[in-house]
């Protein structure tokens, strides 16, 4: 009977659990610093760019329209793409600000 108790397998799962948790933690940190954090940084920069556009800025929209901002609303932008041709687009459609008033001064 004593031999059976001494020969009983010991549960070595505790070490495996700790190493598994450490590996999952390391994977989460890698995803955070390689994917999540840079994406949040780009989103903040884009939000800052969209909130700072002003009348007279030259912009490009996601549809490829190049124009000058002729007017601003809370959610829309009036874009002058040619003489006497103005198009109203969503503010979120602006992808790039080519030049602004500060650049011209």
C-alpha positions in Angstrom: 0.0 0.0 0.0 2.9 2.4 0.8 4.4 1.6 -2.6 1.2 2.7 -4.3 1.2 6.0 -2.5 4.8 6.6 -3.3 4.3 5.6 -7.0 1.2 7.7 -7.5 1.8 10.3 -10.2 2.2 13.8 -9.0 0.3 16.6 -10.6 2.8 18.6 -12.6 0.1 20.8 -14.2 0.8 23.8 -11.9 4.0 24.5 -13.8 2.3 24.2 -17.1 -0.4 26.6 -16.1 2.0 29.3 -15.0 4.1 29.0 -18.2 0.9 29.1 -20.3 -0.3 32.2 -18.6 3.1 33.8 -19.1 3.0 33.0 -22.8 -0.6 34.4 -23.2 0.5 37.5 -21.4 3.5 37.9 -23.6 1.3 37.4 -26.7 -1.1 40.0 -25.5 1.7 42.5 -24.9 3.1 41.9 -28.4 -0.4 42.5 -29.9 -0.8 45.6 -27.8 2.5 47.2 -28.8 2.5 46.0 -32.4 -1.1 46.4 -33.4 -3.5 48.1 -30.9 -1.3 51.0 -29.7 -0.2 52.2 -33.2 -3.8 52.0 -34.5 -5.0 54.1 -31.6 -2.2 56.7 -32.3 -3.2 56.9 -36.0 -6.8 57.4 -35.0 -5.9 60.2 -32.7 -3.8 61.9 -35.3 -6.6 61.6 -37.9 -9.2 63.0 -35.4 -6.8 65.9 -34.7 -6.3 66.5 -38.5 -10.1 66.4 -39.2 -10.8 68.8 -36.3 -8.2 71.3 -37.4 -9.2 71.7 -41.1 -10.2 75.2 -42.0 -11.7 77.1 -44.9 -9.0 77.5 -47.6 -7.2 74.3 -46.9 -6.3 72.1 -49.9 -7.4 68.5 -49.3 -7.9 65.1 -50.9 -10.9 63.0 -50.2 -11.1 59.2 -50.0 -12.8 59.2 -53.4 -9.8 61.0 -54.9 -11.3 64.5 -55.3 -8.8 67.3 -54.9 -10.2 70.6 -53.8 -10.2 73.6 -51.5 -12.4 73.8 -48.5 -15.1 76.4 -49.1 -17.2 75.8 -46.1 -17.4 73.7 -42.9 -20.3 72.2 -41.0 -20.2 69.9 -38.0 -20.2 66.7 -40.0 -19.8 67.9 -43.6 -17.3 69.9 -45.7 -18.1 72.1 -48.8 -15.3 71.3 -51.2 -14.6 73.6 -54.2 -13.2 71.3 -56.9 -13.3 73.8 -59.8 -14.6 77.3 -60.6 -18.3 77.5 -59.6 -18.3 73.7 -58.7 -18.7 72.9 -55.1 -19.4 69.4 -53.6 -20.6 68.6 -50.1 -18.8 65.6 -48.6 -18.6 64.1 -45.2 -15.8 65.4 -43.0 -14.6 61.8 -42.5 -14.1 61.5 -46.3 -11.1 63.9 -46.1 -8.0 61.8 -46.0 -5.1 64.2 -46.6 -4.6 67.9 -46.0 -2.1 69.1 -48.7 -1.7 72.6 -47.5 -3.3 74.9 -45.0 -3.5 78.6 -44.3 -0.6 78.3 -41.8 1.6 76.8 -44.6 0.9 79.7 -46.9 1.8 82.4 -44.4 
